[in-house]
Amino acid sequence: MTDQPPQNPEDRLKSPGPAGHGHRAGPPPARAKQGKAKKDGIDIGMLEMLVCPLTRTALRYDPEKDELVSTAARIAFPIHDGVPVMLASEARQLDDDEIARG
């Protein structure tokens, strides 16, 4: 076996690289859903994936209060610096008027 690098660029991608650690040449693979649109500072993709940790039902974003609302659990989770705090101990109880408006 020779110590010379492969001549074909495709072979370079397959070569183990320095110290045989399976290094792959080139940029890292692109991430799926990167740069997805935001709704009032909340990533829409993240919002679509989140559910209420108590009821496992969908959440609604309230832009006026910057909260994620679980109508089923009658609570609202705060959002701090764009990060939802999904802890029941940090959630605010909703009153009947807020549920009706939902």
Secondary structure, DSSP 8 states (H G I E B T S, - for coil): --SS--SSHHHHHHS--GGGS----SS----TTTT--EETTEEHHHHHH-B-TTT--B-EEETTTTEEEETTTTEEEEEETTEE---GGG-EE--HHHHHH-
